[in-house]
């Protein structure tokens, strides 16, 4: 009944800044932007006079790979709460890379807040293999993860 993941939505405070980060720093491809408004938007978001700019970016041309959806509500200020890996919510959005050290270096050059350097993990005993990974934050403080299977 439920299919594949279609996209992952992130509410951001400045969509232009976020598009630049996800496109220019992380290398995702900008697919376009829409403006959501009207009775359907108000019903969906449960808010009168709701307007939202929504942008879509992809990291892969593969069919079935979910997009990153950036949403900025233009009718009101967004509330920023600190992201926390230990609070019940979506903990992070994970991106795949073939060269985690190069990505980490690039993020360092762009002064991106990285929670650690890449760390090595071995979960072969559990059937998941080996990988390197690290967490970092986007311009709104949303926690993201970069992972390279080994």
Residue pairs with C-beta under 8 A, 6 or more apart in sequence:
4 64
4 66
5 66
6 66
6 67
7 56
7 66
7 67
7 68
7 69
8 66
8 67
8 68
8 69
8 90
8 93
9 69
9 70
9 71
10 18
10 68
10 69
10 70
10 71
10 93
10 138
10 140
10 142
11 71
11 72
11 73
11 78
12 18
12 70
12 71
12 72
12 78
12 138
12 139
12 140
12 142
13 72
13 77
13 78
13 80
13 140
14 72
14 139
14 140
15 33
15 53
15 55
15 70
15 71
15 72
17 139
18 55
18 70
18 72
18 138
18 139
18 140
19 30
19 33
19 55
19 57
19 70
21 138
21 139
22 28
22 57
22 68
22 70
22 138
23 29
23 30
23 57
25 106
25 107
25 110
25 112
26 59
26 95
27 59
28 57
28 58
28 59
28 68
29 57
29 58
29 59
30 55
30 56
30 57
31 55
31 56
31 57
31 58
31 67
32 55
32 56
33 53
33 54
33 55
33 56
34 53
34 54
35 51
35 52
35 53
35 54
36 50
36 51
36 52
36 53
36 54
37 50
37 51
37 52
41 50
41 51
41 52
42 48
42 49
42 50
45 52
45 73
47 75
49 75
50 73
50 75
51 73
51 74
51 75
52 71
52 72
52 73
52 74
52 75
53 71
53 72
53 74
54 69
54 70
54 71
54 72
55 69
55 70
56 67
56 68
56 69
56 70
57 67
57 68
57 70
58 65
58 67
58 68
59 65
59 68
59 95
59 96
68 93
72 78
80 140
80 141
82 141
83 137
83 141
83 142
83 143
85 91
85 92
85 135
85 143
91 143
92 135
92 143
92 144
92 145
93 142
93 143
93 144
93 145
94 133
94 144
94 145
94 146
94 147
95 144
95 145
95 146
95 147
96 147
96 148
96 149
97 103
97 146
97 147
97 148
98 148
99 148
100 118
100 132
100 133
100 134
100 146
100 147
100 148
101 118
103 146
104 114
104 117
104 118
104 134
104 146
107 114
107 136
108 114
112 136
112 137
113 136
113 137
113 141
114 134
114 135
114 136
114 137
115 134
115 135
115 136
115 137
115 143
116 134
116 135
117 134
118 132
118 133
118 134
118 146
118 148
119 132
119 133
119 134
120 130
120 131
120 132
120 150
121 130
121 131
121 132
121 133
122 130
123 129
123 130
123 131
124 130
129 149
129 150
130 149
130 150
131 147
131 148
131 149
131 150
132 147
132 148
132 150
133 145
133 146
133 147
133 148
134 145
134 146
135 143
135 144
135 145
136 143
136 144
136 145
136 146
137 143
137 144
138 144
